[in-house]
Structures are given as structure tokens and as C-alpha cells.
């Protein structure tokens, strides 16, 4: 295992300049600005968001920072007064569903970079050091920080290796345990949010999460889980008895690579196997 860890190379990067495909110095390339502005208006129409609800359109994520890679999307977010979006208290779910539907029916890139749309509250705050660029003012709301980090540090590589192996072993074993996959997703989400809160954007756990995303591991897990959920809801699904030996083998392996005490999506300690909250 140690030999494999030494050979593992991450896709994470840090740069001295912003992505030259998109930026002219510290400003968005005028062609890029025009394209993103047009895309944001099309998405607003697609999602039936009234103009009066849109307070700004911002660029965030790796392509608004110095840690972009070839895998980085252009994260284009509409900053909204949610009270102006009529959806009877279900605005967040509505916007998420529109984001997902748009992604399924559109394949838009700008200078070769995929564009990912989302609507968020204009009252949301931004993480310290995160670049936030406004299309409305064509300038920075918050300047990105240049941070050097060791993408191939042993701490990051260890976490990537253990988590990728745990996820892929579940998939390759053709596990049909939906609850285990959901607990894994909750574990990853809790790990990332806790890491960012305590250690910032470049905490090893958050870098490991990004590496798993870049490698396509998270996408594979999500697709596999959706397949299991669809199968469970289908009338022709086969509901045979559980292979207890296989389940025990998976749990034994999971106990080695992941702690029994983990976190849910709200950062609360839980038992990994049962998902139940643990007493403090």
C-alpha cells in the first residue's frame, strides 16, 4: 500500500496567475464577460427567475482563484433576492432542480471550460480568501488569495487513497446497500464542511474531496447510487436475500479505512454503520 501511495499523483494545482483562457490580468476577458452575461440571462429565463430578483451574477470556484485545473468548471452564480422568486418556501429545492435539469439538457463551455449555473441568496457570505468576481460591476467583490500548498502531501494522498478505495470497493463488489452509500456521501460532505470551517479551503480533507471529484470517483458513486435507487423503485426489481458474508466483508474493510465515529451532513457525530447520532 505504501508503494502505491508514493506513486499516486494528484491533479490539484496552484498557480501564480489566474486562468489565462479567461482572464486578462485581473479582469475577465471582455469576450468571456459577454458570453457569461448572456448565459446567465438564458438560465434566468430557463428557471423563470424575474429580473427584479437578480442582484448580481458572480464567478466563483477554481476559475476565480489560483487553484484552477483543466477539470475546473466556471461556477456562475446568480445572486438572488429569494423573496422575489415565487415557490412557496421551496426556493432552494427549486433552484437545485433547475440547475440539474439545465446541466442535463445543455453542454455549454467558454474557452473550453464547462459552465455550471446556480442561484444563491444575495445574503450569503463568502469564505475568506475565496475569489468572487461580479459581472455587474466587472470587478472583484473579494480578491482571491495566492496560497501555495503541497497537493502531493502525504496527508492528502493518504485520504484520497483510502476514500477512493473504499468507494470503488463498494462499487466493484456490486453492493446493493443504499444506506451505506448514503452514509458515505454524508461522511464526505461532513468531512469537507468541517475541514473548510476549521482549516480553510486548503485543508487536507477538502483537497482530498476535490481530488476525488477530479478523478471522477464522486460522479461514479452518485451514478451508482442513483441506479440502486431507481432499481429499488422499479416494479421489476429483484428483492433477493442479502449476502451477509459479502456485507460483513465490506463492513470489515470499511472499519479499517474509515473511523466508526463519523459525521453527518450537519457535522454531528454519528455511528458509520447505523447512521445514528452519538452521545457527546
C-alpha positions, 0 to 999 in steps of 0.5 A: 500500500505504501508503494502505491501511495508514493506513486499516486499523483494528484491533479490539484494545482496552484498557480501564480496567475489566474486562468489565462483562457479567461482572464486578462490580468485581473479582469475577465476577458471582455469576450468571456464577460459577454458570453457569461452575461448572456448565459446567465440571462438564458438560465434566468429565463430557463428557471423563470427567475424575474429580473427584479430578483437578480442582484448580481451574477458572480464567478466563483470556484477554481476559475476565480482563484489560483487553484484552477485545473483543466477539470475546473468548471466556471461556477456562475452564480446568480445572486438572488433576492429569494423573496422575489422568486415565487415557490412557496418556501421551496426556493432552494429545492427549486433552484437545485432542480433547475440547475440539474435539469439545465446541466442535463439538457445543455453542454455549454463551455467558454474557452473550453471550460464547462459552465455550471449555473446556480442561484444563491441568496444575495445574503450569503457570505463568502469564505475568506480568501475565496475569489468572487468576481461580479459581472455587474460591476466587472470587478472583484467583490473579494480578491482571491488569495495566492496560497501555495500548498503541497497537493502531493502531501502525504496527508492528502494522498493518504485520504484520497487513497483510502476514500477512493478505495473504499468507494470503488470497493463498494462499487466493484463488489456490486453492493446493493446497500443504499444506506451505506452509500448514503452514509458515505456521501454524508461522511464526505460532505461532513468531512469537507464542511468541517475541514473548510470551517476549521482549516480553510479551503486548503485543508487536507480533507477538502483537497482530498474531496476535490481530488476525488471529484477530479478523478471522477470517483464522486460522479461514479458513486452518485451514478451508482447510487442513483441506479440502486435507487431507481432499481429499488423503485422499479416494479421489476426489481429483484428483492433477493436475500442479502449476502451477509458474508459479502456485507460483513466483508465490506463492513470489515474493510470499511472499519479499517479505512474509515473511523466508526465515529463519523459525521453527518451532513450537519457535522454531528457525530454519528455511528458509520454503520447505523447512521445514528447520532452519538452521545457527546 
